[in-house]
């Protein structure tokens, strides 16, 4: 198996900085794979781990933008990666044009954007229908963007865990994720495509074994160190 990227998105967890530091200390450093932890923004300056990512960033670096975090501020903390366009942000009204601006700002700050696509897909759609949705998202989010520096994470919104990664949920198959990865790489010149959506220590190897999937974006299971370490291993 080639070296892959495994990103742990902690979302709005845990509650205290001490809990965040303890959680990070229990996650093994990747040897076979590159491992990235994405804690909440409030904990980024306190958590210690070789590769850290942010869960979001604004598209303007400074000024009267209350509550936002700029890419340059993140870069000053040593952050290397930044998730953009996550379905939970899109649910709040984030548009493809806003996401495009964020990608450009993250790239200008010399960080790697991890663009999430898959919002708006349904479990009833076949591969071609899913591709139609993704084509629109990718075309609009990547307009005039140097795609060679962008990672794309395919997260079918219907397969994303709402908290418990082991809860019964419709799952995307590794074969489906592989087909989507090939489409994204071929049509949009993206070098690395990850899969995310209820990844666990039980199913992770099936996805990592896919030739054209370059890694995983892990949600709930990244908060369970024993399970996350199995995924990393």
C-alpha positions as CSV (number, residue, x, y, z in Angstrom):
1,X,0.0,0.0,0.0
2,X,1.4,3.4,-1.0
3,X,1.7,6.2,1.6
4,X,-1.7,7.9,2.1
5,X,-3.1,10.9,4.0
6,X,-5.4,10.3,7.0
7,X,-7.0,13.4,8.3
8,X,-8.9,13.4,11.7
9,X,-11.6,16.1,11.8
10,X,-12.6,16.6,15.5
11,X,-15.4,19.0,14.6
12,X,-16.7,20.7,17.8
13,X,-14.9,18.3,20.1
14,X,-13.7,18.1,22.9
15,X,-14.8,20.7,25.4
16,X,-11.5,21.7,27.1
17,X,-8.0,22.4,26.0
18,X,-6.6,19.8,28.4
19,X,-8.9,17.1,26.8
20,X,-7.7,18.2,23.4
21,X,-4.0,17.9,24.4
22,X,-4.6,14.5,25.9
23,X,-6.5,13.2,22.9
24,X,-3.7,14.4,20.5
25,X,-1.0,12.7,22.8
26,X,-2.8,9.4,22.3
27,X,-2.7,9.5,18.5
28,X,0.3,7.7,17.0
29,X,2.4,9.6,14.5
30,X,2.0,8.2,11.1
31,X,4.9,6.1,9.7
32,X,3.2,4.3,6.9
33,X,0.8,7.3,6.2
34,X,0.8,11.0,6.7
35,X,-1.6,11.8,9.6
36,X,-3.2,15.2,10.1
37,X,-5.2,16.3,13.2
38,X,-7.9,19.1,12.8
39,X,-8.9,20.2,16.3
40,X,-11.3,23.2,16.8
41,X,-9.7,26.5,16.1
42,X,-9.6,27.5,19.8
43,X,-7.2,24.6,20.5
44,X,-4.9,24.9,17.5
45,X,-2.2,26.8,19.4
46,X,-2.2,24.3,22.3
47,X,-2.3,20.9,20.6
48,X,1.0,19.4,19.7
49,X,1.2,17.1,16.7
50,X,3.5,16.9,13.6
51,X,0.7,17.8,11.1
52,X,-2.1,20.1,12.1
53,X,-5.0,21.3,10.1
54,X,-7.8,23.8,10.5
55,X,-11.5,23.1,10.0
56,X,-12.2,26.3,8.2
57,X,-10.8,29.7,7.3
58,X,-12.1,33.0,6.1
59,X,-11.1,34.4,2.6
60,X,-9.8,37.7,3.9
61,X,-6.7,38.0,6.0
62,X,-7.5,41.0,8.2
63,X,-10.0,43.7,8.9
64,X,-13.6,44.1,10.3
65,X,-14.7,40.5,10.2
66,X,-15.8,39.6,13.7
67,X,-15.5,35.9,14.6
68,X,-13.6,34.9,11.5
69,X,-10.1,33.3,11.3
70,X,-7.8,34.3,8.5
71,X,-5.4,31.9,6.7
72,X,-2.4,34.0,7.6
73,X,-3.4,33.7,11.3
74,X,-3.5,29.9,10.9
75,X,-0.2,29.9,9.1
76,X,1.4,31.8,11.9
77,X,0.4,28.9,14.2
78,X,2.3,26.4,12.0
79,X,-0.9,25.0,10.4
80,X,-0.3,23.1,7.2
81,X,-3.8,22.0,6.0
82,X,-7.2,23.6,6.0
83,X,-10.6,21.9,5.4
84,X,-12.9,24.0,3.2
85,X,-16.4,23.4,2.0
86,X,-17.4,20.8,4.6
87,X,-21.1,19.8,4.3
88,X,-21.7,21.2,7.8
89,X,-20.5,24.6,6.6
90,X,-22.6,24.3,3.4
91,X,-25.6,23.5,5.5
92,X,-25.2,27.0,7.1
93,X,-25.3,28.6,3.7
94,X,-21.7,28.5,2.4
95,X,-21.7,28.8,-1.4
96,X,-19.4,27.4,-4.0
97,X,-18.1,30.9,-4.7
98,X,-17.4,31.5,-1.0
99,X,-15.5,28.2,-0.9
100,X,-13.5,29.1,-4.0
101,X,-12.4,32.4,-2.3
102,X,-11.4,30.4,0.7
103,X,-9.3,27.9,-1.4
104,X,-7.5,30.8,-3.0
105,X,-6.8,32.5,0.3
106,X,-5.5,29.2,1.8
107,X,-3.2,28.6,-1.1
108,X,-1.9,32.2,-0.9
109,X,-1.0,31.5,2.7
110,X,1.1,28.5,1.6
111,X,-1.3,25.9,3.2
112,X,-2.9,22.9,1.5
113,X,-6.7,23.2,1.1
114,X,-8.8,20.1,1.6
115,X,-11.9,20.7,-0.5
116,X,-15.0,18.7,0.6
117,X,-17.5,17.7,-2.0
118,X,-20.6,15.5,-1.9
119,X,-23.1,17.8,-0.3
120,X,-26.5,17.5,-2.1
121,X,-26.0,13.9,-3.1
122,X,-28.5,11.2,-2.0
123,X,-28.3,7.5,-1.4
124,X,-30.8,6.9,-4.1
125,X,-28.6,8.4,-6.8
126,X,-26.5,6.2,-9.1
127,X,-22.9,7.0,-9.9
128,X,-23.7,9.2,-12.9
129,X,-26.2,11.3,-10.9
130,X,-23.6,11.7,-8.1
131,X,-21.0,12.8,-10.7
132,X,-23.4,15.4,-12.1
133,X,-23.7,17.0,-8.6
134,X,-19.9,16.8,-8.0
135,X,-19.1,18.3,-11.5
136,X,-21.0,21.4,-10.6
137,X,-19.4,21.8,-7.2
138,X,-15.9,21.2,-8.5
139,X,-16.3,23.4,-11.5
140,X,-17.5,26.3,-9.4
141,X,-15.2,25.8,-6.5
142,X,-12.0,25.3,-8.6
143,X,-12.5,28.0,-11.2
144,X,-9.1,29.6,-11.9
145,X,-7.6,27.6,-9.0
146,X,-4.2,25.9,-9.4
147,X,-5.6,22.4,-8.8
148,X,-2.3,20.7,-8.4
149,X,-2.0,22.1,-4.9
150,X,-5.5,21.0,-3.8
151,X,-6.7,17.9,-2.0
152,X,-10.3,16.9,-2.6
153,X,-12.3,14.8,-0.1
154,X,-15.4,13.1,-1.4
155,X,-17.9,13.0,1.4
156,X,-21.4,11.8,0.4
157,X,-23.5,13.7,2.8
158,X,-25.8,10.7,3.4
159,X,-22.9,8.6,4.7
160,X,-21.4,11.1,7.1
161,X,-21.7,10.1,10.8
162,X,-23.8,12.4,13.0
163,X,-21.6,11.6,16.0
164,X,-21.5,7.9,16.5
165,X,-19.4,6.4,13.6
166,X,-20.8,2.9,14.5
167,X,-24.4,3.9,14.3
168,X,-26.4,2.1,11.5
169,X,-26.1,4.1,8.4
170,X,-26.2,3.7,4.6
171,X,-22.6,3.3,3.5
172,X,-20.8,4.1,0.3
173,X,-18.8,1.2,-1.0
174,X,-15.1,1.3,-1.6
175,X,-15.8,0.6,-5.2
176,X,-18.1,3.6,-5.5
177,X,-15.5,5.8,-3.8
178,X,-12.8,4.6,-6.2
179,X,-15.0,5.4,-9.3
180,X,-15.6,8.9,-7.9
181,X,-11.9,9.4,-7.2
182,X,-11.0,8.4,-10.8
183,X,-13.6,10.9,-12.1
184,X,-12.3,13.8,-9.9
185,X,-8.6,13.1,-10.8
186,X,-9.2,12.7,-14.5
187,X,-11.6,15.6,-15.1
188,X,-10.2,18.2,-12.7
189,X,-6.5,17.4,-12.6
190,X,-6.6,16.8,-8.8
191,X,-3.5,14.8,-7.6
192,X,-5.0,13.4,-4.4
193,X,-8.6,12.4,-3.5
194,X,-9.7,11.3,-0.1
195,X,-12.8,9.5,1.1
196,X,-14.9,10.5,4.1
197,X,-18.2,9.2,5.4
198,X,-18.6,7.0,8.6
199,X,-15.0,5.6,8.3
200,X,-14.2,3.2,11.2
201,X,-11.4,0.9,12.2
202,X,-13.5,-1.9,10.7
203,X,-14.0,-0.5,7.2
204,X,-11.0,1.8,6.7
205,X,-8.7,-0.8,5.2
206,X,-11.1,-1.5,2.4
207,X,-11.0,2.1,1.4
208,X,-7.3,2.5,1.8
209,X,-6.7,-0.5,-0.4
210,X,-8.3,1.3,-3.4
211,X,-5.6,2.3,-5.8
212,X,-7.0,5.8,-6.7
213,X,-8.1,6.8,-3.2
214,X,-5.2,8.6,-1.5
215,X,-6.5,8.6,2.0
216,X,-9.3,9.2,4.4
217,X,-11.1,12.1,6.1
218,X,-12.2,10.7,9.4
219,X,-14.8,12.2,11.7
220,X,-16.2,10.4,14.8
221,X,-13.6,7.7,14.8
222,X,-10.8,10.2,15.1
223,X,-12.0,11.0,18.6
224,X,-11.5,7.4,19.7
225,X,-7.7,7.1,19.9
226,X,-7.6,3.2,19.9
227,X,-9.8,3.1,16.8
228,X,-8.0,5.9,15.1
229,X,-4.6,4.3,15.7
230,X,-5.9,1.1,14.1
231,X,-6.9,3.2,11.0
232,X,-3.4,4.8,11.0
233,X,-1.7,1.4,11.3
